[in-house]
Amino acid sequence: MVRGKPLPIWEKEFDCCTRAQFFLKLIQSYSARIFPIPGTSNPKHLIDNQQAGSGRLPDMTMRKCMVDFIERI
């Protein structure tokens, strides 16, 4: 569904630069103590997934923008 679609410009506000990071940061930003456990055998994907665990997480307002963005795809 998101393949080939560019990320919104505002994703940089929470240190995000790939689609994988976009979705992982969205999941991690909820306060319900949800912990995503992505799996991969590709070392490049592993590094990308790990980078989603660092930097800023989206706040409630940004999370709403993210969900709205996903719903428009």
Legacy VTK file of the C-alpha trace (Angstrom):
# vtk DataFile Version 3.0
C-alpha trace
ASCII
DATASET POLYDATA
POINTS 73 float
0.000 0.000 0.000
2.817 2.442 0.753
5.431 1.124 -1.676
6.646 3.926 -3.908
4.767 6.599 -1.976
7.003 9.365 -0.614
7.039 10.114 3.075
5.541 13.451 4.117
8.066 16.259 4.600
7.170 16.624 8.280
8.485 13.152 9.208
11.873 14.779 9.822
10.329 16.481 12.885
10.665 13.173 14.750
13.920 11.907 13.229
12.356 9.605 10.662
13.799 8.931 7.216
12.270 5.646 5.962
8.846 4.046 5.771
9.889 1.346 8.243
10.956 3.990 10.761
7.723 5.897 10.151
5.576 2.921 11.146
7.814 1.721 13.981
7.954 5.206 15.532
4.177 5.499 15.245
3.725 2.222 17.134
6.348 3.108 19.754
4.818 6.525 20.404
1.655 5.133 21.982
1.770 5.136 25.768
0.013 1.775 26.046
3.420 0.095 26.323
3.294 -1.466 22.888
6.661 -2.842 21.830
7.054 -3.731 18.178
9.409 -6.603 17.467
10.302 -6.399 13.779
12.032 -9.391 12.275
14.329 -9.508 9.286
17.195 -11.484 7.834
18.407 -8.480 5.842
21.213 -6.576 7.644
20.186 -3.285 5.969
16.651 -3.664 7.293
18.012 -4.500 10.743
19.968 -1.233 10.863
16.949 0.709 9.598
14.711 -0.865 12.254
17.235 -0.117 15.001
17.388 3.537 13.974
13.647 3.801 14.589
14.425 3.252 18.271
16.496 6.405 18.547
15.690 10.076 18.234
12.413 11.785 18.937
9.054 10.048 18.897
5.917 11.720 17.556
3.652 13.390 20.082
-0.144 13.087 20.095
-0.604 15.830 17.474
1.997 14.357 15.143
0.574 10.870 15.663
-2.799 12.172 14.428
-1.089 13.593 11.319
0.573 10.221 10.744
-2.709 8.309 11.019
-4.445 10.824 8.728
-1.616 10.406 6.204
-1.950 6.617 6.276
-5.734 6.766 5.886
-5.376 8.931 2.747
-3.138 6.394 0.998
LINES 1 74
73 0 1 2 3 4 5 6 7 8 9 10 11 12 13 14 15 16 17 18 19 20 21 22 23 24 25 26 27 28 29 30 31 32 33 34 35 36 37 38 39 40 41 42 43 44 45 46 47 48 49 50 51 52 53 54 55 56 57 58 59 60 61 62 63 64 65 66 67 68 69 70 71 72
